[in-house]
Amino acid sequence: MKSVEIKITTEYIKLDSLLKFSGLAETGADAKEIIKEGRIVVGDEVCFMRGKKIRSGDRVYVPEIDTELVIK
């Protein structure tokens, strides 16, 4: 599994914005579709909420590319 650290300077970042910020989605529409299809795991659960607040210490996993985003 590939692990990528993402540093945020705010209290949180919304999941769809995180996907765009990290380069895993090119546009907001792409991010929305990825989340809607259940292709993202936040913590230990598949997440379908594009506005999910992701905070420092959270882990976001993308199974199809075996990559984990570690939020710092």
N, CA, C and O atoms as a Maestro MAE file, in Angstrom:
{
 s_m_m2io_version
 :::
 2.0.0
}

f_m_ct {
 s_m_title
 :::
 protein
 m_atom[288] {
  # First column is atom index #
  i_m_mmod_type
  r_m_x_coord
  r_m_y_coord
  r_m_z_coord
  i_m_residue_number
  s_m_chain_name
  s_m_pdb_residue_name
  s_m_pdb_atom_name
  i_m_atomic_number
  :::
  1 25 0.842 -1.182 0.000 1 A "MET " " N  " 7
  2 3 0.000 0.000 0.000 1 A "MET " " CA " 6
  3 2 0.885 1.241 0.000 1 A "MET " " C  " 6
  4 15 1.876 1.325 0.724 1 A "MET " " O  " 8
  5 25 0.500 2.188 -0.824 2 A "LYS " " N  " 7
  6 3 1.188 3.477 -0.882 2 A "LYS " " CA " 6
  7 2 0.531 4.411 0.123 2 A "LYS " " C  " 6
  8 15 -0.696 4.486 0.198 2 A "LYS " " O  " 8
  9 25 1.342 5.120 0.894 3 A "SER " " N  " 7
  10 3 0.839 6.062 1.884 3 A "SER " " CA " 6
  11 2 1.332 7.459 1.520 3 A "SER " " C  " 6
  12 15 2.521 7.665 1.281 3 A "SER " " O  " 8
  13 25 0.394 8.424 1.481 4 A "VAL " " N  " 7
  14 3 0.721 9.791 1.105 4 A "VAL " " CA " 6
  15 2 0.267 10.721 2.224 4 A "VAL " " C  " 6
  16 15 -0.896 10.697 2.628 4 A "VAL " " O  " 8
  17 25 1.187 11.539 2.720 5 A "GLU " " N  " 7
  18 3 0.845 12.518 3.752 5 A "GLU " " CA " 6
  19 2 0.292 13.771 3.101 5 A "GLU " " C  " 6
  20 15 0.870 14.305 2.153 5 A "GLU " " O  " 8
  21 25 -0.839 14.235 3.626 6 A "ILE " " N  " 7
  22 3 -1.450 15.473 3.161 6 A "ILE " " CA " 6
  23 2 -1.512 16.416 4.356 6 A "ILE " " C  " 6
  24 15 -2.128 16.101 5.374 6 A "ILE " " O  " 8
  25 25 -0.877 17.563 4.229 7 A "LYS " " N  " 7
  26 3 -0.895 18.539 5.320 7 A "LYS " " CA " 6
  27 2 -1.987 19.565 5.062 7 A "LYS " " C  " 6
  28 15 -2.081 20.140 3.977 7 A "LYS " " O  " 8
  29 25 -2.815 19.781 6.087 8 A "ILE " " N  " 7
  30 3 -3.837 20.816 5.975 8 A "ILE " " CA " 6
  31 2 -3.562 21.885 7.028 8 A "ILE " " C  " 6
  32 15 -3.010 21.597 8.090 8 A "ILE " " O  " 8
  33 25 -3.946 23.105 6.724 9 A "THR " " N  " 7
  34 3 -3.686 24.215 7.646 9 A "THR " " CA " 6
  35 2 -4.972 24.732 8.275 9 A "THR " " C  " 6
  36 15 -4.959 25.712 9.020 9 A "THR " " O  " 8
  37 25 -6.072 24.074 7.973 10 A "THR " " N  " 7
  38 3 -7.363 24.450 8.529 10 A "THR " " CA " 6
  39 2 -7.826 23.357 9.486 10 A "THR " " C  " 6
  40 15 -7.181 22.314 9.600 10 A "THR " " O  " 8
  41 25 -8.933 23.589 10.170 11 A "GLU " " N  " 7
  42 3 -9.454 22.609 11.118 11 A "GLU " " CA " 6
  43 2 -9.830 21.306 10.413 11 A "GLU " " C  " 6
  44 15 -9.626 20.217 10.950 11 A "GLU " " O  " 8
  45 25 -10.381 21.430 9.201 12 A "TYR " " N  " 7
  46 3 -10.792 20.257 8.438 12 A "TYR " " CA " 6
  47 2 -10.812 20.593 6.955 12 A "TYR " " C  " 6
  48 15 -10.712 21.755 6.561 12 A "TYR " " O  " 8
  49 25 -10.944 19.544 6.136 13 A "ILE " " N  " 7
  50 3 -11.145 19.698 4.698 13 A "ILE " " CA " 6
  51 2 -12.249 18.725 4.321 13 A "ILE " " C  " 6
  52 15 -12.280 17.598 4.814 13 A "ILE " " O  " 8
  53 25 -13.145 19.149 3.459 14 A "LYS " " N  " 7
  54 3 -14.228 18.258 3.040 14 A "LYS " " CA " 6
  55 2 -13.658 17.192 2.104 14 A "LYS " " C  " 6
  56 15 -12.707 17.435 1.361 14 A "LYS " " O  " 8
  57 25 -14.263 16.013 2.160 15 A "LEU " " N  " 7
  58 3 -13.754 14.868 1.415 15 A "LEU " " CA " 6
  59 2 -13.607 15.154 -0.071 15 A "LEU " " C  " 6
  60 15 -12.583 14.809 -0.661 15 A "LEU " " O  " 8
  61 25 -14.597 15.771 -0.687 16 A "ASP " " N  " 7
  62 3 -14.481 16.033 -2.126 16 A "ASP " " CA " 6
  63 2 -13.335 16.994 -2.429 16 A "ASP " " C  " 6
  64 15 -12.642 16.841 -3.435 16 A "ASP " " O  " 8
  65 25 -13.139 17.977 -1.567 17 A "SER " " N  " 7
  66 3 -12.025 18.912 -1.746 17 A "SER " " CA " 6
  67 2 -10.686 18.218 -1.539 17 A "SER " " C  " 6
  68 15 -9.709 18.524 -2.224 17 A "SER " " O  " 8
  69 25 -10.643 17.288 -0.599 18 A "LEU " " N  " 7
  70 3 -9.415 16.523 -0.355 18 A "LEU " " CA " 6
  71 2 -9.019 15.716 -1.588 18 A "LEU " " C  " 6
  72 15 -7.843 15.655 -1.945 18 A "LEU " " O  " 8
  73 25 -9.994 15.103 -2.228 19 A "LEU " " N  " 7
  74 3 -9.693 14.307 -3.426 19 A "LEU " " CA " 6
  75 2 -9.123 15.182 -4.536 19 A "LEU " " C  " 6
  76 15 -8.206 14.770 -5.246 19 A "LEU " " O  " 8
  77 25 -9.667 16.394 -4.687 20 A "LYS " " N  " 7
  78 3 -9.133 17.324 -5.688 20 A "LYS " " CA " 6
  79 2 -7.745 17.814 -5.272 20 A "LYS " " C  " 6
  80 15 -6.825 17.836 -6.089 20 A "LYS " " O  " 8
  81 25 -7.592 18.204 -4.014 21 A "PHE " " N  " 7
  82 3 -6.332 18.736 -3.495 21 A "PHE " " CA " 6
  83 2 -5.198 17.719 -3.628 21 A "PHE " " C  " 6
  84 15 -4.063 18.085 -3.933 21 A "PHE " " O  " 8
  85 25 -5.506 16.455 -3.401 22 A "SER " " N  " 7
  86 3 -4.481 15.404 -3.445 22 A "SER " " CA " 6
  87 2 -4.184 14.936 -4.865 22 A "SER " " C  " 6
  88 15 -3.209 14.220 -5.095 22 A "SER " " O  " 8
  89 25 -5.026 15.342 -5.821 23 A "GLY " " N  " 7
  90 3 -4.813 14.931 -7.203 23 A "GLY " " CA " 6
  91 2 -5.496 13.628 -7.569 23 A "GLY " " C  " 6
  92 15 -5.315 13.132 -8.681 23 A "GLY " " O  " 8
  93 25 -6.278 13.061 -6.660 24 A "LEU " " N  " 7
  94 3 -6.977 11.811 -6.953 24 A "LEU " " CA " 6
  95 2 -8.209 12.045 -7.812 24 A "LEU " " C  " 6
  96 15 -8.731 11.108 -8.415 24 A "LEU " " O  " 8
  97 25 -8.675 13.281 -7.874 25 A "ALA " " N  " 7
  98 3 -9.791 13.652 -8.748 25 A "ALA " " CA " 6
  99 2 -9.412 14.949 -9.449 25 A "ALA " " C  " 6
  100 15 -8.856 15.861 -8.836 25 A "ALA " " O  " 8
  101 25 -9.718 15.019 -10.731 26 A "GLU " " N  " 7
  102 3 -9.369 16.217 -11.495 26 A "GLU " " CA " 6
  103 2 -10.340 17.363 -11.250 26 A "GLU " " C  " 6
  104 15 -9.939 18.526 -11.224 26 A "GLU " " O  " 8
  105 25 -11.612 17.036 -11.071 27 A "THR " " N  " 7
  106 3 -12.632 18.072 -10.890 27 A "THR " " CA " 6
  107 2 -13.539 17.709 -9.721 27 A "THR " " C  " 6
  108 15 -13.493 16.596 -9.196 27 A "THR " " O  " 8
  109 25 -14.355 18.664 -9.331 28 A "GLY " " N  " 7
  110 3 -15.330 18.409 -8.281 28 A "GLY " " CA " 6
  111 2 -16.337 17.360 -8.710 28 A "GLY " " C  " 6
  112 15 -16.781 16.552 -7.895 28 A "GLY " " O  " 8
  113 25 -16.701 17.368 -9.985 29 A "ALA " " N  " 7
  114 3 -17.639 16.372 -10.505 29 A "ALA " " CA " 6
  115 2 -17.041 14.971 -10.425 29 A "ALA " " C  " 6
  116 15 -17.738 14.011 -10.096 29 A "ALA " " O  " 8
  117 25 -15.748 14.860 -10.728 30 A "ASP " " N  " 7
  118 3 -15.067 13.564 -10.618 30 A "ASP " " CA " 6
  119 2 -15.057 13.088 -9.170 30 A "ASP " " C  " 6
  120 15 -15.319 11.919 -8.891 30 A "ASP " " O  " 8
  121 25 -14.753 13.997 -8.258 31 A "ALA " " N  " 7
  122 3 -14.710 13.652 -6.834 31 A "ALA " " CA " 6
  123 2 -16.081 13.193 -6.363 31 A "ALA " " C  " 6
  124 15 -16.196 12.202 -5.642 31 A "ALA " " O  " 8
  125 25 -17.117 13.911 -6.770 32 A "LYS " " N  " 7
  126 3 -18.486 13.556 -6.383 32 A "LYS " " CA " 6
  127 2 -18.834 12.145 -6.861 32 A "LYS " " C  " 6
  128 15 -19.430 11.366 -6.117 32 A "LYS " " O  " 8
  129 25 -18.468 11.821 -8.085 33 A "GLU " " N  " 7
  130 3 -18.760 10.500 -8.655 33 A "GLU " " CA " 6
  131 2 -18.004 9.389 -7.922 33 A "GLU " " C  " 6
  132 15 -18.571 8.338 -7.624 33 A "GLU " " O  " 8
  133 25 -16.728 9.625 -7.635 34 A "ILE " " N  " 7
  134 3 -15.907 8.643 -6.920 34 A "ILE " " CA " 6
  135 2 -16.537 8.338 -5.560 34 A "ILE " " C  " 6
  136 15 -16.635 7.178 -5.161 34 A "ILE " " O  " 8
  137 25 -16.957 9.374 -4.860 35 A "ILE " " N  " 7
  138 3 -17.556 9.201 -3.529 35 A "ILE " " CA " 6
  139 2 -18.915 8.521 -3.650 35 A "ILE " " C  " 6
  140 15 -19.219 7.603 -2.887 35 A "ILE " " O  " 8
  141 25 -19.725 8.959 -4.590 36 A "LYS " " N  " 7
  142 3 -21.067 8.398 -4.796 36 A "LYS " " CA " 6
  143 2 -21.008 6.897 -5.088 36 A "LYS " " C  " 6
  144 15 -21.890 6.146 -4.672 36 A "LYS " " O  " 8
  145 25 -19.976 6.467 -5.798 37 A "GLU " " N  " 7
  146 3 -19.829 5.057 -6.162 37 A "GLU " " CA " 6
  147 2 -19.269 4.211 -5.016 37 A "GLU " " C  " 6
  148 15 -19.124 2.998 -5.165 37 A "GLU " " O  " 8
  149 25 -18.952 4.832 -3.876 38 A "GLY " " N  " 7
  150 3 -18.463 4.080 -2.725 38 A "GLY " " CA " 6
  151 2 -17.030 3.600 -2.885 38 A "GLY " " C  " 6
  152 15 -16.671 2.531 -2.390 38 A "GLY " " O  " 8
  153 25 -16.216 4.380 -3.572 39 A "ARG " " N  " 7
  154 3 -14.831 3.981 -3.844 39 A "ARG " " CA " 6
  155 2 -13.839 4.567 -2.852 39 A "ARG " " C  " 6
  156 15 -12.630 4.491 -3.074 39 A "ARG " " O  " 8
  157 25 -14.333 5.155 -1.751 40 A "ILE " " N  " 7
  158 3 -13.474 5.788 -0.748 40 A "ILE " " CA " 6
  159 2 -13.807 5.221 0.633 40 A "ILE " " C  " 6
  160 15 -14.975 5.067 0.989 40 A "ILE " " O  " 8
  161 25 -12.769 4.918 1.397 41 A "VAL " " N  " 7
  162 3 -12.936 4.433 2.765 41 A "VAL " " CA " 6
  163 2 -12.329 5.475 3.704 41 A "VAL " " C  " 6
  164 15 -11.157 5.829 3.575 41 A "VAL " " O  " 8
  165 25 -13.134 5.964 4.649 42 A "VAL " " N  " 7
  166 3 -12.663 6.910 5.658 42 A "VAL " " CA " 6
  167 2 -12.652 6.155 6.979 42 A "VAL " " C  " 6
  168 15 -13.687 5.677 7.444 42 A "VAL " " O  " 8
  169 25 -11.465 6.055 7.580 43 A "GLY " " N  " 7
  170 3 -11.337 5.228 8.776 43 A "GLY " " CA " 6
  171 2 -11.524 3.776 8.380 43 A "GLY " " C  " 6
  172 15 -10.718 3.222 7.632 43 A "GLY " " O  " 8
  173 25 -12.587 3.158 8.880 44 A "ASP " " N  " 7
  174 3 -12.875 1.753 8.552 44 A "ASP " " CA " 6
  175 2 -14.171 1.586 7.771 44 A "ASP " " C  " 6
  176 15 -14.629 0.461 7.571 44 A "ASP " " O  " 8
  177 25 -14.771 2.696 7.323 45 A "GLU " " N  " 7
  178 3 -16.076 2.618 6.670 45 A "GLU " " CA " 6
  179 2 -16.069 3.270 5.296 45 A "GLU " " C  " 6
  180 15 -15.426 4.297 5.078 45 A "GLU " " O  " 8
  181 25 -16.801 2.648 4.374 46 A "VAL " " N  " 7
  182 3 -16.999 3.260 3.064 46 A "VAL " " CA " 6
  183 2 -17.801 4.535 3.287 46 A "VAL " " C  " 6
  184 15 -18.785 4.538 4.026 46 A "VAL " " O  " 8
  185 25 -17.375 5.612 2.647 47 A "CYS " " N  " 7
  186 3 -18.024 6.907 2.853 47 A "CYS " " CA " 6
  187 2 -18.720 7.361 1.568 47 A "CYS " " C  " 6
  188 15 -18.128 7.353 0.489 47 A "CYS " " O  " 8
  189 25 -19.987 7.758 1.707 48 A "PHE " " N  " 7
  190 3 -20.772 8.250 0.574 48 A "PHE " " CA " 6
  191 2 -21.082 9.742 0.707 48 A "PHE " " C  " 6
  192 15 -21.817 10.295 -0.111 48 A "PHE " " O  " 8
  193 25 -20.529 10.395 1.728 49 A "MET " " N  " 7
  194 3 -20.813 11.818 1.978 49 A "MET " " CA " 6
  195 2 -19.672 12.682 1.443 49 A "MET " " C  " 6
  196 15 -18.566 12.671 1.984 49 A "MET " " O  " 8
  197 25 -19.952 13.424 0.384 50 A "ARG " " N  " 7
  198 3 -18.874 14.227 -0.201 50 A "ARG " " CA " 6
  199 2 -18.463 15.384 0.701 50 A "ARG " " C  " 6
  200 15 -17.347 15.890 0.586 50 A "ARG " " O  " 8
  201 25 -19.351 15.807 1.597 51 A "GLY " " N  " 7
  202 3 -19.043 16.897 2.513 51 A "GLY " " CA " 6
  203 2 -18.469 16.426 3.845 51 A "GLY " " C  " 6
  204 15 -18.336 17.217 4.779 51 A "GLY " " O  " 8
  205 25 -18.132 15.153 3.935 52 A "LYS " " N  " 7
  206 3 -17.566 14.599 5.174 52 A "LYS " " CA " 6
  207 2 -16.343 15.418 5.574 52 A "LYS " " C  " 6
  208 15 -15.459 15.671 4.755 52 A "LYS " " O  " 8
  209 25 -16.299 15.826 6.835 53 A "LYS " " N  " 7
  210 3 -15.177 16.628 7.323 53 A "LYS " " CA " 6
  211 2 -14.011 15.711 7.685 53 A "LYS " " C  " 6
  212 15 -14.137 14.837 8.543 53 A "LYS " " O  " 8
  213 25 -12.895 15.920 7.029 54 A "ILE " " N  " 7
  214 3 -11.689 15.133 7.260 54 A "ILE " " CA " 6
  215 2 -10.725 16.009 8.057 54 A "ILE " " C  " 6
  216 15 -10.385 17.118 7.644 54 A "ILE " " O  " 8
  217 25 -10.295 15.497 9.196 55 A "ARG " " N  " 7
  218 3 -9.440 16.269 10.107 55 A "ARG " " CA " 6
  219 2 -8.057 15.632 10.226 55 A "ARG " " C  " 6
  220 15 -7.834 14.496 9.808 55 A "ARG " " O  " 8
  221 25 -7.149 16.390 10.799 56 A "SER " " N  " 7
  222 3 -5.808 15.890 11.056 56 A "SER " " CA " 6
  223 2 -5.900 14.586 11.839 56 A "SER " " C  " 6
  224 15 -6.646 14.503 12.815 56 A "SER " " O  " 8
  225 25 -5.158 13.579 11.428 57 A "GLY " " N  " 7
  226 3 -5.184 12.267 12.073 57 A "GLY " " CA " 6
  227 2 -6.073 11.267 11.361 57 A "GLY " " C  " 6
  228 15 -5.957 10.064 11.595 57 A "GLY " " O  " 8
  229 25 -6.970 11.747 10.486 58 A "ASP " " N  " 7
  230 3 -7.840 10.840 9.733 58 A "ASP " " CA " 6
  231 2 -7.049 10.148 8.630 58 A "ASP " " C  " 6
  232 15 -6.017 10.636 8.169 58 A "ASP " " O  " 8
  233 25 -7.567 9.003 8.230 59 A "ARG " " N  " 7
  234 3 -6.974 8.247 7.131 59 A "ARG " " CA " 6
  235 2 -8.055 7.973 6.092 59 A "ARG " " C  " 6
  236 15 -9.154 7.524 6.416 59 A "ARG " " O  " 8
  237 25 -7.718 8.253 4.847 60 A "VAL " " N  " 7
  238 3 -8.639 8.051 3.736 60 A "VAL " " CA " 6
  239 2 -7.982 7.063 2.781 60 A "VAL " " C  " 6
  240 15 -6.886 7.306 2.276 60 A "VAL " " O  " 8
  241 25 -8.667 5.941 2.540 61 A "TYR " " N  " 7
  242 3 -8.095 4.858 1.723 61 A "TYR " " CA " 6
  243 2 -8.848 4.730 0.406 61 A "TYR " " C  " 6
  244 15 -10.076 4.801 0.366 61 A "TYR " " O  " 8
  245 25 -8.090 4.541 -0.667 62 A "VAL " " N  " 7
  246 3 -8.659 4.347 -1.997 62 A "VAL " " CA " 6
  247 2 -8.252 2.945 -2.456 62 A "VAL " " C  " 6
  248 15 -7.162 2.765 -2.998 62 A "VAL " " O  " 8
  249 25 -9.127 1.946 -2.240 63 A "PRO " " N  " 7
  250 3 -8.771 0.554 -2.521 63 A "PRO " " CA " 6
  251 2 -8.339 0.271 -3.958 63 A "PRO " " C  " 6
  252 15 -7.410 -0.507 -4.176 63 A "PRO " " O  " 8
  253 25 -8.990 0.883 -4.932 64 A "GLU " " N  " 7
  254 3 -8.682 0.528 -6.321 64 A "GLU " " CA " 6
  255 2 -7.266 0.907 -6.754 64 A "GLU " " C  " 6
  256 15 -6.742 0.339 -7.713 64 A "GLU " " O  " 8
  257 25 -6.644 1.858 -6.061 65 A "ILE " " N  " 7
  258 3 -5.247 2.182 -6.369 65 A "ILE " " CA " 6
  259 2 -4.336 1.886 -5.174 65 A "ILE " " C  " 6
  260 15 -3.160 2.248 -5.176 65 A "ILE " " O  " 8
  261 25 -4.891 1.228 -4.158 66 A "ASP " " N  " 7
  262 3 -4.155 0.819 -2.953 66 A "ASP " " CA " 6
  263 2 -3.328 1.964 -2.374 66 A "ASP " " C  " 6
  264 15 -2.135 1.822 -2.105 66 A "ASP " " O  " 8
  265 25 -3.996 3.098 -2.192 67 A "THR " " N  " 7
  266 3 -3.334 4.299 -1.663 67 A "THR " " CA " 6
  267 2 -4.100 4.827 -0.465 67 A "THR " " C  " 6
  268 15 -5.329 4.888 -0.466 67 A "THR " " O  " 8
  269 25 -3.342 5.208 0.561 68 A "GLU " " N  " 7
  270 3 -3.929 5.781 1.759 68 A "GLU " " CA " 6
  271 2 -3.435 7.214 1.911 68 A "GLU " " C  " 6
  272 15 -2.237 7.484 1.814 68 A "GLU " " O  " 8
  273 25 -4.367 8.127 2.149 69 A "LEU " " N  " 7
  274 3 -4.020 9.514 2.431 69 A "LEU " " CA " 6
  275 2 -4.024 9.682 3.942 69 A "LEU " " C  " 6
  276 15 -5.033 9.419 4.595 69 A "LEU " " O  " 8
  277 25 -2.913 10.114 4.494 70 A "VAL " " N  " 7
  278 3 -2.785 10.349 5.936 70 A "VAL " " CA " 6
  279 2 -2.806 11.856 6.129 70 A "VAL " " C  " 6
  280 15 -1.934 12.569 5.633 70 A "VAL " " O  " 8
  281 25 -3.808 12.331 6.853 71 A "ILE " " N  " 7
  282 3 -3.986 13.768 7.011 71 A "ILE " " CA " 6
  283 2 -3.200 14.258 8.222 71 A "ILE " " C  " 6
  284 15 -3.347 13.732 9.325 71 A "ILE " " O  " 8
  285 25 -2.374 15.259 8.006 72 A "LYS " " N  " 7
  286 3 -1.533 15.832 9.064 72 A "LYS " " CA " 6
  287 2 -1.934 17.259 9.324 72 A "LYS " " C  " 6
  288 15 -1.346 17.919 10.180 72 A "LYS " " O  " 8
  :::
 }
 m_bond[287] {
  # First column is bond index #
  i_m_from
  i_m_to
  i_m_order
  :::
  1 1 2 1
  2 2 3 1
  3 3 4 2
  4 3 5 1
  5 5 6 1
  6 6 7 1
  7 7 8 2
  8 7 9 1
  9 9 10 1
  10 10 11 1
  11 11 12 2
  12 11 13 1
  13 13 14 1
  14 14 15 1
  15 15 16 2
  16 15 17 1
  17 17 18 1
  18 18 19 1
  19 19 20 2
  20 19 21 1
  21 21 22 1
  22 22 23 1
  23 23 24 2
  24 23 25 1
  25 25 26 1
  26 26 27 1
  27 27 28 2
  28 27 29 1
  29 29 30 1
  30 30 31 1
  31 31 32 2
  32 31 33 1
  33 33 34 1
  34 34 35 1
  35 35 36 2
  36 35 37 1
  37 37 38 1
  38 38 39 1
  39 39 40 2
  40 39 41 1
  41 41 42 1
  42 42 43 1
  43 43 44 2
  44 43 45 1
  45 45 46 1
  46 46 47 1
  47 47 48 2
  48 47 49 1
  49 49 50 1
  50 50 51 1
  51 51 52 2
  52 51 53 1
  53 53 54 1
  54 54 55 1
  55 55 56 2
  56 55 57 1
  57 57 58 1
  58 58 59 1
  59 59 60 2
  60 59 61 1
  61 61 62 1
  62 62 63 1
  63 63 64 2
  64 63 65 1
  65 65 66 1
  66 66 67 1
  67 67 68 2
  68 67 69 1
  69 69 70 1
  70 70 71 1
  71 71 72 2
  72 71 73 1
  73 73 74 1
  74 74 75 1
  75 75 76 2
  76 75 77 1
  77 77 78 1
  78 78 79 1
  79 79 80 2
  80 79 81 1
  81 81 82 1
  82 82 83 1
  83 83 84 2
  84 83 85 1
  85 85 86 1
  86 86 87 1
  87 87 88 2
  88 87 89 1
  89 89 90 1
  90 90 91 1
  91 91 92 2
  92 91 93 1
  93 93 94 1
  94 94 95 1
  95 95 96 2
  96 95 97 1
  97 97 98 1
  98 98 99 1
  99 99 100 2
  100 99 101 1
  101 101 102 1
  102 102 103 1
  103 103 104 2
  104 103 105 1
  105 105 106 1
  106 106 107 1
  107 107 108 2
  108 107 109 1
  109 109 110 1
  110 110 111 1
  111 111 112 2
  112 111 113 1
  113 113 114 1
  114 114 115 1
  115 115 116 2
  116 115 117 1
  117 117 118 1
  118 118 119 1
  119 119 120 2
  120 119 121 1
  121 121 122 1
  122 122 123 1
  123 123 124 2
  124 123 125 1
  125 125 126 1
  126 126 127 1
  127 127 128 2
  128 127 129 1
  129 129 130 1
  130 130 131 1
  131 131 132 2
  132 131 133 1
  133 133 134 1
  134 134 135 1
  135 135 136 2
  136 135 137 1
  137 137 138 1
  138 138 139 1
  139 139 140 2
  140 139 141 1
  141 141 142 1
  142 142 143 1
  143 143 144 2
  144 143 145 1
  145 145 146 1
  146 146 147 1
  147 147 148 2
  148 147 149 1
  149 149 150 1
  150 150 151 1
  151 151 152 2
  152 151 153 1
  153 153 154 1
  154 154 155 1
  155 155 156 2
  156 155 157 1
  157 157 158 1
  158 158 159 1
  159 159 160 2
  160 159 161 1
  161 161 162 1
  162 162 163 1
  163 163 164 2
  164 163 165 1
  165 165 166 1
  166 166 167 1
  167 167 168 2
  168 167 169 1
  169 169 170 1
  170 170 171 1
  171 171 172 2
  172 171 173 1
  173 173 174 1
  174 174 175 1
  175 175 176 2
  176 175 177 1
  177 177 178 1
  178 178 179 1
  179 179 180 2
  180 179 181 1
  181 181 182 1
  182 182 183 1
  183 183 184 2
  184 183 185 1
  185 185 186 1
  186 186 187 1
  187 187 188 2
  188 187 189 1
  189 189 190 1
  190 190 191 1
  191 191 192 2
  192 191 193 1
  193 193 194 1
  194 194 195 1
  195 195 196 2
  196 195 197 1
  197 197 198 1
  198 198 199 1
  199 199 200 2
  200 199 201 1
  201 201 202 1
  202 202 203 1
  203 203 204 2
  204 203 205 1
  205 205 206 1
  206 206 207 1
  207 207 208 2
  208 207 209 1
  209 209 210 1
  210 210 211 1
  211 211 212 2
  212 211 213 1
  213 213 214 1
  214 214 215 1
  215 215 216 2
  216 215 217 1
  217 217 218 1
  218 218 219 1
  219 219 220 2
  220 219 221 1
  221 221 222 1
  222 222 223 1
  223 223 224 2
  224 223 225 1
  225 225 226 1
  226 226 227 1
  227 227 228 2
  228 227 229 1
  229 229 230 1
  230 230 231 1
  231 231 232 2
  232 231 233 1
  233 233 234 1
  234 234 235 1
  235 235 236 2
  236 235 237 1
  237 237 238 1
  238 238 239 1
  239 239 240 2
  240 239 241 1
  241 241 242 1
  242 242 243 1
  243 243 244 2
  244 243 245 1
  245 245 246 1
  246 246 247 1
  247 247 248 2
  248 247 249 1
  249 249 250 1
  250 250 251 1
  251 251 252 2
  252 251 253 1
  253 253 254 1
  254 254 255 1
  255 255 256 2
  256 255 257 1
  257 257 258 1
  258 258 259 1
  259 259 260 2
  260 259 261 1
  261 261 262 1
  262 262 263 1
  263 263 264 2
  264 263 265 1
  265 265 266 1
  266 266 267 1
  267 267 268 2
  268 267 269 1
  269 269 270 1
  270 270 271 1
  271 271 272 2
  272 271 273 1
  273 273 274 1
  274 274 275 1
  275 275 276 2
  276 275 277 1
  277 277 278 1
  278 278 279 1
  279 279 280 2
  280 279 281 1
  281 281 282 1
  282 282 283 1
  283 283 284 2
  284 283 285 1
  285 285 286 1
  286 286 287 1
  287 287 288 2
  :::
 }
}
